[in-house]
């Protein structure tokens, strides 16, 4: 409807209904037009929160737990707090839309029925179409910047199941710590069965390929083109030297290559050396065992196999992929969360500079056109529509 309305206004901008019968100038009541459009948007916002999200007429919204495991579409009951600003609760979304829509309707009716003082009307250039354009652009870039930040840093409305994890969850080991806590809660006796009960979603989230920062933003194609289609989870890799348990230092975000480092329980680094030394994997008698997955309870001691799995353990959980079906090339790509944030923040900056450009043209129109006012009526002149610079027969002041 917005696109069709834009086409219509573009084609029929010069209708007589928009022109004065006496002076021939445009007589669009831009202040009232603002109120009308605000009424439409506020009504949509109010209806979206009350009907769609609350479940009265619509299905609701996608909700899930903090780890993105139990996600589904549910209707959300509004929170009747002050403006519905209680954090970390899905009721915030519906109550916020209801409250914002209600206040928007009240403000729009006030704008339609009231008039600003002449001083404010001239100060804010309310009679200038370009000033209205710059104001609308400001609201668009503010909204785009807000949604980009919420998507990138994570929020309730940007579900893990739909957009993937944020980079900060990988940086802080969010899913890795959750998996370890679930395994430890079962006990050491049933540790093998505990790893088999880890949800598949947690294992997938705990893989660097799901990180929106892993891989270039400008690489075309979806995520699966990099790794391929996931076939199964190989299992959790455990490295040990005798009774000393080792962990693989995970690759940080924004890295494409990273040295393989084994870390003991005290946090000391054990270098992954290929040269012949007493610290190499060939000489330290490291044993690799898998818990859960398709190769559960399997042990390896061959250095070449352990080095291969150690490199894969840098990426988090280890999976096997179907690379042929997806035409995979092994190069990481960002998730839909990264694409959304990047594209919308780019558009937000474009609209930001557009707002500054059109607002400055509106405020300093008298300087760049050389036209001030008509001597006989005092009405504001739109340069290029009724008057031309240097026209001696006009009544304008140059």
C-alpha positions in Angstrom: 0.0 0.0 0.0 2.9 2.4 0.8 4.5 1.7 -2.6 1.3 2.2 -4.5 0.6 5.4 -2.6 4.1 6.6 -3.4 3.5 5.9 -7.2 0.2 7.8 -7.1 1.6 10.9 -5.4 4.5 10.9 -7.7 2.3 10.8 -10.8 -0.4 13.2 -9.5 1.6 15.7 -7.6 0.2 18.7 -9.5 -3.5 18.2 -9.0 -5.6 21.3 -8.7 -6.7 20.2 -5.2 -3.2 21.0 -4.0 -3.2 24.5 -5.4 -4.7 27.8 -4.3 -7.5 29.2 -6.6 -6.4 32.8 -5.9 -2.6 32.7 -5.8 -1.9 29.5 -7.7 0.6 28.5 -5.0 0.7 25.1 -3.3 -1.5 25.0 -0.2 -0.6 21.7 1.2 -1.3 21.7 4.9 1.9 19.8 5.8 1.2 20.0 9.6 -2.1 18.3 9.2 -0.6 15.8 6.7 1.9 14.9 9.5 -1.0 14.3 11.9 -2.8 12.1 9.4 0.2 9.9 8.6 1.1 9.7 12.3 -2.5 8.5 13.0 -2.1 5.7 10.4 1.2 4.5 11.8 0.1 4.8 15.4 -3.0 2.8 14.7 -1.0 0.1 13.0 1.4 0.0 15.9 -1.5 -0.2 18.4 -3.2 -3.0 16.4 0.0 -4.9 16.0 0.6 -5.0 19.7 -3.0 -5.6 20.8 -4.2 -8.0 18.1 -1.2 -9.7 16.5 1.2 -10.1 19.4 -1.3 -10.5 22.2 -3.1 -13.4 20.4 -6.5 -11.8 20.1 -6.5 -12.0 16.3 -3.0 -13.0 15.3 -0.6 -15.9 16.0 1.7 -14.0 18.3 5.5 -13.8 18.1 8.4 -16.2 18.1 9.6 -16.8 21.7 12.3 -19.0 23.2 14.5 -19.5 26.2 17.8 -17.8 26.7 19.7 -20.6 25.0 17.4 -20.8 21.9 16.3 -24.4 22.4 12.6 -24.3 23.1 11.5 -21.7 20.5 8.0 -21.6 19.1 5.3 -19.1 18.1 3.2 -18.0 21.1 1.0 -15.1 21.9 2.5 -12.8 24.6 0.4 -11.2 27.4 1.2 -7.5 27.8 2.9 -6.3 31.0 0.9 -3.5 32.6 3.9 -1.7 34.1 4.9 1.9 33.4 4.9 2.0 29.5 5.8 -1.7 29.5 9.5 -1.1 29.9 10.3 -4.1 32.2 13.5 -5.6 30.7 14.2 -9.2 29.6 10.6 -10.2 29.2 8.6 -10.9 26.0 5.6 -9.0 27.4 7.6 -5.8 26.8 7.2 -6.1 23.1 3.4 -6.3 23.1 3.0 -3.8 25.9 5.4 -1.4 24.2 3.5 -1.4 20.9 0.2 -0.9 22.7 1.5 2.0 24.8 3.4 3.6 21.9 0.4 3.2 19.5 -2.0 4.7 22.1 0.2 7.8 22.7 0.8 8.1 19.0 -2.9 8.2 18.3 -3.4 10.9 21.0 -0.5 13.0 19.6 -1.8 12.6 16.0 -5.3 13.8 16.9 -3.7 16.8 18.6 -1.7 17.6 15.6 -4.7 17.3 13.3 -6.9 19.6 15.4 -4.4 22.2 16.6 -2.2 24.7 14.8 1.4 25.8 15.8 2.2 29.4 16.4 3.5 31.4 13.4 6.9 31.7 15.0 7.3 27.9 15.3 5.9 27.4 11.9 8.6 29.6 10.3 11.4 28.4 12.6 10.9 24.8 11.7 10.1 25.5 8.0 6.8 23.6 8.3 5.6 25.1 5.0 8.5 23.5 3.1 8.0 20.1 1.5 11.8 19.3 1.7 11.8 20.0 5.4 9.0 17.4 5.8 11.1 15.0 3.8 14.2 15.6 6.0 12.1 15.0 9.1 10.8 11.7 7.8 14.3 10.6 6.8 15.4 11.3 10.4 12.8 8.9 11.8 13.9 6.2 9.3 17.6 6.3 10.1 16.9 6.3 13.8 14.8 3.2 13.4 17.3 1.5 11.2 20.1 2.3 13.6 18.1 1.0 16.6 17.1 -2.3 14.9 20.7 -2.9 13.7 22.1 -2.5 17.2 19.4 -4.8 18.7 20.1 -7.4 16.0 23.9 -7.3 16.3 24.1 -7.3 20.1 21.1 -9.6 20.6 17.6 -8.9 21.9 14.3 -10.7 22.6 12.9 -10.1 19.1 16.0 -11.4 17.3 15.6 -15.1 18.2 18.6 -17.5 18.0 16.6 -20.0 16.0 15.8 -17.4 13.3 18.9 -15.3 13.1 21.7 -17.4 14.8 23.8 -16.5 17.8 25.6 -13.2 18.2 29.3 -12.9 18.2 29.4 -12.0 21.9 27.9 -15.4 22.8 30.9 -17.0 21.1 33.4 -14.6 22.6 32.1 -15.3 26.1 31.7 -19.1 25.7 28.0 -18.8 26.4 26.9 -22.1 24.9 30.1 -23.9 25.8 29.6 -23.1 29.5 26.0 -24.1 29.3 26.9 -27.5 27.7 29.6 -28.1 30.4 27.1 -27.2 33.2 24.5 -29.6 31.8 27.1 -32.4 31.6 28.5 -31.8 35.1 25.0 -31.7 36.6 24.5 -35.4 35.6 27.7 -36.6 37.3 31.0 -38.1 36.3 29.7 -41.7 36.3 27.2 -41.1 33.5 29.3 -38.5 31.6 29.0 -40.4 28.3 25.2 -40.5 28.6 25.2 -36.8 29.6 26.9 -35.8 26.4 24.4 -37.8 24.3 21.6 -35.8 26.0 23.0 -32.4 25.0 20.4 -30.7 22.7 21.5 -30.6 19.1 20.8 -26.8 18.9 23.3 -26.1 21.6 25.9 -28.1 19.7 25.2 -26.2 16.5 25.3 -22.8 18.3 28.6 -23.8 19.8 30.2 -23.8 16.4 32.2 -20.9 15.0 30.5 -21.1 11.6 27.3 -19.8 13.3 29.2 -16.7 14.5 28.1 -13.6 12.4 31.7 -12.2 12.8 33.4 -15.3 11.4 34.0 -14.6 7.8 33.8 -11.6 5.5 30.6 -9.6 5.3 31.1 -9.1 1.5 31.3 -12.8 0.6 28.3 -13.7 -1.5 26.2 -16.7 -0.6 24.6 -18.3 2.5 26.4 -19.9 5.4 26.1 -23.4 4.2 28.1 -22.5 1.1 31.2 -22.3 3.3 31.0 -25.5 5.2 28.2 -27.4 3.6 25.2 -29.2 5.0 25.6 -30.6 8.5 25.2 -34.3 8.5 25.8 -35.2 12.1 27.7 -34.3 15.3 30.9 -36.2 15.6 31.1 -35.7 19.4 32.9 -33.7 22.0 36.7 -34.0 21.8 38.6 -34.5 25.1 42.4 -34.3 25.1 44.4 -35.8 28.0 48.0 -36.3 29.0 47.8 -39.0 31.6 45.5 -37.5 34.3 45.9 -33.9 33.0 42.9 -32.8 30.9 43.5 -30.4 28.0 41.3 -28.0 26.1 41.8 -26.4 22.7 42.1 -22.6 22.6 39.1 -21.6 20.5 39.5 -19.3 17.5 38.4 -15.7 18.3 36.0 -13.8 16.2 37.2 -12.1 13.0 40.0 -14.6 12.6 40.5 -16.8 9.5 43.5 -18.7 10.8 44.7 -19.2 14.4 47.5 -21.3 16.0 46.4 -24.5 17.7 47.1 -24.2 21.4 46.3 -26.7 24.1 45.4 -25.3 27.5 45.6 -27.3 30.8 43.3 -26.9 33.8 45.6 -24.2 35.3 45.3 -22.1 32.1 48.9 -22.8 31.0 49.4 -23.0 27.2 50.9 -26.1 25.7 52.1 -25.3 22.2 51.0 -27.3 19.2 54.5 -28.0 17.8 55.2 -29.8 14.6 59.0 -29.9 15.0 60.7 -32.7 16.7 60.8 -31.8 20.4 59.6 -33.1 23.7 56.6 -30.8 23.5 55.3 -32.1 20.2 52.2 -34.3 20.1 54.3 -37.2 18.9 56.3 -37.1 22.2 53.8 -36.1 24.8 51.5 -39.2 24.5 48.3 -37.2 24.2 45.1 -39.3 24.1 42.0 -38.1 22.3 38.6 -39.4 23.3 35.1 -38.5 22.1 32.0 -38.2 24.2 28.5 -38.2 22.6 27.9 -37.9 18.9 28.4 -40.5 16.2 31.8 -41.7 17.4 31.0 -41.8 21.1 33.5 -43.6 23.4 36.2 -43.7 20.7 39.8 -43.1 21.6 42.7 -42.0 19.3 46.4 -41.8 19.9 47.7 -41.4 16.4 49.4 -38.0 16.2 48.1 -37.2 12.6 44.5 -37.9 13.6 44.8 -35.9 16.8 46.2 -33.0 15.0 43.4 -33.1 12.5 40.8 -33.1 15.3 42.6 -30.5 17.2 42.4 -28.1 14.3 38.6 -28.8 14.1 38.2 -28.4 17.8 39.3 -24.7 17.4 35.9 -24.2 15.8 33.9 -25.5 18.8 31.9 -28.6 18.4 33.0 -31.0 15.6 30.6 -31.9 12.8 30.7 -33.8 9.5 29.4 -31.9 6.5 28.0 -32.7 3.0 30.2 -30.3 1.0 29.1 -31.4 -2.5 25.4 -30.7 -2.3 25.9 -27.1 -1.1 29.0 -26.5 -3.4 31.0 -25.7 -0.3 34.3 -23.9 -0.6 35.5 -23.9 3.0 35.3 -20.2 3.4 33.2 -18.9 6.3 30.3 -16.5 5.7 28.3 -14.4 8.0 24.8 -15.4 9.2 21.6 -13.6 8.5 22.1 -11.7 11.7 25.3 -10.2 10.3 23.8 -9.4 7.0 20.8 -7.7 8.6 23.0 -5.6 10.9 25.4 -4.6 8.1 22.8 -3.7 5.5 20.6 -1.8 7.8 23.4 0.2 9.5 24.7 1.1 6.0 21.3 2.3 5.0 21.0 4.2 8.3 24.2 6.2 7.5 22.9 6.9 4.0 19.6 8.3 5.4 21.5 10.2 8.1 23.6 12.1 5.6 20.5 12.5 3.5 18.7 14.1 6.4 21.5 16.5 7.0 21.5 17.4 3.3 17.8 18.1 3.0 17.5 19.8 6.3 20.3 22.2 5.5 18.8 23.0 2.1 15.5 23.7 3.9 16.9 26.0 6.6 19.2 27.9 4.2 16.9 28.0 1.2 16.9 31.8 1.1 20.7 31.8 0.7 21.1 29.2 -2.0 18.2 30.4 -4.1 18.6 34.1 -3.7 14.9 34.4 -3.2 13.2 35.7 -0.1 9.5 36.5 -0.3 6.9 37.8 -2.6 6.5 41.5 -2.0 2.7 41.5 -2.5 1.6 38.5 -0.5 4.6 37.7 1.8 4.1 34.0 1.0 7.1 31.7 0.9 8.3 31.0 -2.7 9.3 27.5 -3.8 12.2 28.2 -6.2 11.9 26.5 -9.5 8.1 26.1 -9.3 6.8 29.6 -9.7 9.8 32.0 -9.8 13.1 32.0 -11.6 16.3 33.6 -10.4 17.0 36.9 -12.2 13.4 37.2 -13.6 13.0 41.0 -13.8 9.2 40.8 -14.3 8.7 38.9 -11.0 7.9 40.7 -7.7 10.5 38.8 -5.8 13.4 40.3 -4.0 16.9 39.2 -5.2 
